[in-house]
Amino acid sequence: VLAPRSSVFRGRSRTDRVALVHSEPHVVVLGAGFGGVAAAEVLAEAPVRTTLVDVRYYNTFQPLLYQVATGGLNAGDIAYPLRNLLRTRPRLDFRCARVEGVDFAGKTVLLGDGGTLPYDSLVVATGAATNFFGVPGATEHSRAIYTLDDALAVRAEMFGQLEKADAAALGGGTPAVVVVGGGPTGVETAGALAELHAMAFGKVYRSLDPAMSRVVLVERRDGLLAGFDPRLSRYAAAELRRRGVEVRLGLAVEEVGAGAVRLRDLATGTEQQLACGLVVWAAGVGAGDVVGSLPPTLVDGGRLRVEPTLLVAGLGDDFAVGDAAAAPGPDGRPLPQLAQPAIQGGRHAAAQILRALEGRPPLPFSYRDKGIMATIGRHAAVAEVRVPALGGRAVRLRGRTAWLAWLGLHIVALLGGRNRSAVLLNWAWRYVAWRRGPRVIVGG
Ligand SMILES: Cc1cc2nc3c(=O)[nH]c(=O)nc-3n(C[C@H](O)[C@H](O)[C@H](O)COP(=O)(O)OP(=O)(O)OC[C@H]3O[C@@H](n4cnc5c(N)ncnc54)[C@H](O)[C@@H]3O)c2cc1C
């Protein structure tokens, strides 16, 4: 079933080809992120008509959003136009629209533009959304880095503040930047900001002194990078501190105001106020709008309940994958909200839809853990790579080796040759021209 079937199109007229595709079962994939694109790529090679739906006309490579936010990459370098997927896939179609809801009983997707999409099989892959955990003022006064628009907004605000500070202060600093959340996104953002301060202040922002410009990383746990080996977490904290980041552990953000955050020390209960110019919110994710619109009986912890096959529990024949689904991992707990579970889940759901068309029952999803990694900055990263030859045991890397592994993996994982080349060129240029100061990208 997974073998390419494009040969049936050969010699047919355009009208015939459209009629043929429309006579085939219709699969709708909601969300064109890691999971949705992986599912659509498998389905497009089979005798089904697939419609990929996304509110954006491009796929976003979220792991590098923080580099767009800190001026290291161009927005276009990590965005892939979804219609490019259609060029060599006659059975795949794309619909740019917001999904407002799903009528599971009527097998119809409800779109924000008033349209509807009837389907035979469905894959929900609409991801998650920023979770502000109900912290007062967080939605209004902090900035998330979840979408390309978010990243560009952070970049505009940050560089605007730098210009103001440079004009105002001779030998002074900038208002502090507070990064909330010590997971990979928080660590990577704080590391990139510290690098920018160290490279740019006194050099291209001549009035600003890096020693007087704070980047504060706040985490409520007593260590960074939950899920990593504690030695790698400690290395990440030490390396960030060495680069000038104030790593503040065991502190909960109680309130975000205009120009300050209120923090509570979880050990002592004491509170403190921290003046700042920008709060970057990287504290976690919660239910996306599509999952939020579905009956609460289908949802657990902001994600759709799914069976081991990735079928939505209680529905029967609709699948959910990636961040939107609480797919059970080997220990019974939901798999982490990362790219690999989404990609592998998307491929699995697609393969099960094709099995069902042949009258075969769905197989359980078996996740292959390839490891986790996070970068801190130039020549510093941490990685736990699962090696099949060692029975899946984790090999722990840190420093330059982990950094090179991180760079290589992110280049390979990007969609599209143009984006890979652009990112590689930008990184290579930055590496070579390092001593000449920052190369801040502010293009669209
Ligand atoms: C800043 C950041 C950094 C990250 N870094 C890493 C990393 O280094 N490594 C890693 O493994 N993972 C990382 N992740 C997590 C990883 O990106 C996600 O786990 C992954 O994207 C999940 O894939 P998905 O397909 O489930 O959802 P997504 O990739 O989020 O895709 C969901 C899609 O659904 C669309 N959508 C949402 N709602 C609607 C709607 N109502 N109508 C239509 N379309 C809709 C969205 O536009 C989006 O295209 C990071 C995430 C973020 C935010």
The ligand as an SDF file (V2000), in Angstrom:
LIG
                    3D

 53 58  0  0  0  0  0  0  0  0999 V2000
   10.2780   27.2980   20.7400 C   0  0  0  0  0  0  0  0  0  0  0  0
   10.2140   25.7950   20.6230 C   0  0  0  0  0  0  0  0  0  0  0  0
   11.3860   25.0700   20.5700 C   0  0  0  0  0  0  0  0  0  0  0  0
   11.3480   23.6710   20.4470 C   0  0  0  0  0  0  0  0  0  0  0  0
   12.5210   22.9700   20.3850 N   0  0  0  0  0  0  0  0  0  0  0  0
   12.4900   21.6340   20.1950 C   0  0  0  0  0  0  0  0  0  0  0  0
   13.6740   20.8900   20.0200 C   0  0  0  0  0  0  0  0  0  0  0  0
   14.7770   21.4320   20.0760 O   0  0  0  0  0  0  0  0  0  0  0  0
   13.5610   19.5420   19.8040 N   0  0  0  0  0  0  0  0  0  0  0  0
   12.3560   18.9200   19.7470 C   0  0  0  0  0  0  0  0  0  0  0  0
   12.3030   17.6980   19.5330 O   0  0  0  0  0  0  0  0  0  0  0  0
   11.2160   19.6080   19.9200 N   0  0  0  0  0  0  0  0  0  0  0  0
   11.2540   20.9300   20.1370 C   0  0  0  0  0  0  0  0  0  0  0  0
   10.0850   21.6270   20.2970 N   0  0  0  0  0  0  0  0  0  0  0  0
    8.8220   20.8860   20.3250 C   0  0  0  0  0  0  0  0  0  0  0  0
    8.3840   20.5210   18.9120 C   0  0  0  0  0  0  0  0  0  0  0  0
    8.5110   21.6280   18.0600 O   0  0  0  0  0  0  0  0  0  0  0  0
    6.9530   20.0270   18.9930 C   0  0  0  0  0  0  0  0  0  0  0  0
    6.8960   18.9340   19.8670 O   0  0  0  0  0  0  0  0  0  0  0  0
    6.4520   19.6370   17.6150 C   0  0  0  0  0  0  0  0  0  0  0  0
    6.3860   20.7630   16.7860 O   0  0  0  0  0  0  0  0  0  0  0  0
    5.0900   18.9620   17.7120 C   0  0  0  0  0  0  0  0  0  0  0  0
    4.6610   18.6620   16.4210 O   0  0  0  0  0  0  0  0  0  0  0  0
    3.1040   18.6620   16.0840 P   0  0  0  0  0  0  0  0  0  0  0  0
    3.0090   18.2470   14.6590 O   0  0  0  0  0  0  0  0  0  0  0  0
    2.3710   17.9000   17.0950 O   0  0  0  0  0  0  0  0  0  0  0  0
    2.6530   20.1760   16.2700 O   0  0  0  0  0  0  0  0  0  0  0  0
    3.2170   21.4920   15.5890 P   0  0  0  0  0  0  0  0  0  0  0  0
    4.5340   21.2810   14.9570 O   0  0  0  0  0  0  0  0  0  0  0  0
    3.0770   22.5590   16.6130 O   0  0  0  0  0  0  0  0  0  0  0  0
    2.1770   21.7580   14.4040 O   0  0  0  0  0  0  0  0  0  0  0  0
    0.8450   22.0890   14.6430 C   0  0  0  0  0  0  0  0  0  0  0  0
    0.2940   22.7720   13.4130 C   0  0  0  0  0  0  0  0  0  0  0  0
   -1.0870   22.9430   13.5940 O   0  0  0  0  0  0  0  0  0  0  0  0
   -1.4660   24.2080   13.1320 C   0  0  0  0  0  0  0  0  0  0  0  0
   -2.6790   24.5970   13.8440 N   0  0  0  0  0  0  0  0  0  0  0  0
   -2.8400   24.7790   15.1690 C   0  0  0  0  0  0  0  0  0  0  0  0
   -4.0960   25.1300   15.4420 N   0  0  0  0  0  0  0  0  0  0  0  0
   -4.7490   25.1770   14.2650 C   0  0  0  0  0  0  0  0  0  0  0  0
   -6.0880   25.4840   13.8910 C   0  0  0  0  0  0  0  0  0  0  0  0
   -7.0230   25.8200   14.7670 N   0  0  0  0  0  0  0  0  0  0  0  0
   -6.4050   25.4370   12.5770 N   0  0  0  0  0  0  0  0  0  0  0  0
   -5.4870   25.1050   11.6370 C   0  0  0  0  0  0  0  0  0  0  0  0
   -4.2180   24.8020   11.9460 N   0  0  0  0  0  0  0  0  0  0  0  0
   -3.8600   24.8330   13.2420 C   0  0  0  0  0  0  0  0  0  0  0  0
   -0.2900   25.0940   13.4530 C   0  0  0  0  0  0  0  0  0  0  0  0
   -0.2560   26.2430   12.6000 O   0  0  0  0  0  0  0  0  0  0  0  0
    0.8840   24.1470   13.2130 C   0  0  0  0  0  0  0  0  0  0  0  0
    1.3850   24.2670   11.8960 O   0  0  0  0  0  0  0  0  0  0  0  0
   10.1030   23.0220   20.4130 C   0  0  0  0  0  0  0  0  0  0  0  0
    8.9280   23.7620   20.4810 C   0  0  0  0  0  0  0  0  0  0  0  0
    8.9720   25.1400   20.5780 C   0  0  0  0  0  0  0  0  0  0  0  0
    7.6920   25.9320   20.6300 C   0  0  0  0  0  0  0  0  0  0  0  0
  1  2  1  0
  2  3  1  0
  2 52  2  0
  3  4  2  0
  4  5  1  0
  4 50  1  0
  5  6  2  0
  6  7  1  0
  6 13  1  0
  7  8  2  0
  7  9  1  0
  9 10  1  0
 10 11  2  0
 10 12  1  0
 12 13  2  0
 13 14  1  0
 14 15  1  0
 14 50  1  0
 15 16  1  0
 16 17  1  0
 16 18  1  0
 18 19  1  0
 18 20  1  0
 20 21  1  0
 20 22  1  0
 22 23  1  0
 23 24  1  0
 24 25  2  0
 24 26  1  0
 24 27  1  0
 27 28  1  0
 28 29  2  0
 28 30  1  0
 28 31  1  0
 31 32  1  0
 32 33  1  0
 33 34  1  0
 33 48  1  0
 34 35  1  0
 35 36  1  0
 35 46  1  0
 36 37  1  0
 36 45  1  0
 37 38  2  0
 38 39  1  0
 39 40  1  0
 39 45  2  0
 40 41  1  0
 40 42  2  0
 42 43  1  0
 43 44  2  0
 44 45  1  0
 46 47  1  0
 46 48  1  0
 48 49  1  0
 50 51  2  0
 51 52  1  0
 52 53  1  0
M  END
$$$$
